[in-house]
């Protein structure tokens, strides 16, 4: 018997016609708290490999070449869609399709992170590299399960708000997994520091044990072949607009934030070239950027709850475009601390707004039957520019001798193609419907 991708009659109707609720009740509900916990749990292993491991290795005199080479081991974050069909197809315990994989990945990550401290960075760098790779794999596996779980528990009108809580918790988990361990490393042995970092997985693990499995919408894939083929077949060929619209959606996900991703790829070297000192960069640029992005993400969630995802994509896209011009202006002013504060505030406000809207849009574009596979594809695509822009920026600024001001103007131009796709992808006045 051939599996069909057609939805059973009535499936999804309750999600498409969610009643309006007061903003206060939307914010203070258990689903938002769940998004905070799983966002923290998703961010913890990322900041561990992205920030804490390089710091640990460098303070133990490991060469920059060795540390930089570890970045290639982060590729599983871009391969999530290859593994995701397994999570759509199989539930290997009574916990269900989503909670099974969430629990398994969280336990594995705790053990791997705690075990990392028992390696000597100077003598066992290869052992660290192997463990690093497995931590990345575990983190990617957890991301797939968590993204699918979040999509399946949130009604359509809460996708923006839930995504905002999730992303903010993801970002601020860096304080617990990087900032706190760095401070502790001055007073305790690194073995204990890694154990402290491992304990940061406990909130997500306790949540996984406490919550219920989301309801299954429609008929999930009955075979592994179906789990691999059906999500791509449904997205590419069976939706309204067919293949042309599907390709436009993928192009939009790739391009919507390309301009500001390009602009911030080498933002710290830019501050150095402008003459700002270590304290100015640490306290102003980093502190302001984290706060502004957090405010932008949360404000984006509130705005999307009121006006919808489509209109928010238009408004936030415009803010992203203008905020890049703020960096171009900073490049003409040189060492001016107040211009730095203003430009960084505006830029990362745009980063936060744009991120919250794009994540909510990706969740809405995923079919509730294939959330793990389709969301893994979308988030992998969203992460792709981050892997490419570092090389591009260095070559353009220094290799082509553009200078920072012209470079940021170019970044603003690269933000335009994503905006030009909005009338086709997210019309301003079109009624918003989930797949």
Phi, psi and omega in degrees: 000133181275134178286141180251146178265001181291138179284139172300149183302130177092344181293131178090349183298319181293336179279329184280341185236052180293133178293150177290135178232154178300148182300320181301316180291328179292323181286314184264071174222158187301331181295324178293322178295320176299317180299324178296312183295315182286333174294317177298316182294326179287322182285330186304307181291332178295310181292333177298311182280329185280328186238310188288317180300311177302321179296314179301314182293318183292323178289348174255022173065027172285140186294153178297328179296316180294318180295315180296327181294336179296337183301330180295336180283358176273002182302328177306336175297334179263358181252012188303325184293342178285331183263335188305324179304329177298323182282334174284333186267317193248141167233109190268012176209177180286356180287343179102174185299318186273311185291332176303309184284327176298311182295315181299314182293323181292320177294316179299317181296318177303314182293317181295315182293317179296325181285341183300324184292348181273001176263146178266114184302328183281333187245342187230045183296328179291322176297319177297319180298317178298314181294322177303314180298319181290327174297316178298317178298317178296320179294318179295320178297316178297319180301316180301311182293319182292317179300317179295317180298314181299317180297322187280340179266345185265127169297160184302322183285356177250005183298316180295314182293315179297320177297323179296314177299318181297311184293319180297316178297322177301313182292315186282349174297340178298333179294324182277326188262343178242301186299310181298311178299324179297317178296315181295331183297342178282347187236336183231166180294149182296335177299316178291326178299315179295325177294320175300316178298321179296324181294343177293348176279348185297318180303317179292323180294316178297322178296315180302321179287338187266328186274169177261158177290135178295154179295146177274124180260125181074202182249112179293162180304138182264348178225161177295322178301316178296322180295331179277315189275315189300318180300319180286321178297315180297315183291317187278327192235339191254002178267165176300129183098342174060210185299318180302316180291321180300316179294325177294320178297315179296319178297320180296316179298327179284325190261339189302318180252013184299318183299312182280337171294319177296319184292328184260002184300318180237044186293324181292314173302328176298316178299320179297315181295334178280356175094009180282141182274178185299316181293321179296317180293317183289311188277324184269299187294313183287314179296315181293319183296317180295317180293314182295317178297320179297316177297318180297318180296313182291317178298321178300319178297317179295317180295317179297326178298328183270316188252350180096168184285319184301306181296325179296321178301320177296308184295314183289328176298321178295319178296317178303314181299312183292326182292330176294324177296331176297322176292324176297322178293318178301322181297335179274346186262342180070219186280089177224106189297325183285324174294322177301312180300314181295315183293317181292319177302311182294316182299311185280341167297316176296321177301313181294314180299311182296320180296314181298320181291317182292320179296318178295321179297317179297320178296319180293328181282348180276135176288133186299342178279335187232040188300318184299310185289313184290319177293325176297319176298314183294315182291328175296319179293320179298326182280345186300314180302327180298329181280340186257332193289332181301316179293317182298314185296313180300319180294319183290315184290316185258314183295316179269356178057040178288326188084163187289321183297310178294327179298315180292328174296320176297319178301319178299320179296321181291346177280343186290317181305321178297321179291326181291341178277349185301317180302330180274322187272319185219071180306142187304312187256008182286140176296129184273128179228143175278165180288000000 
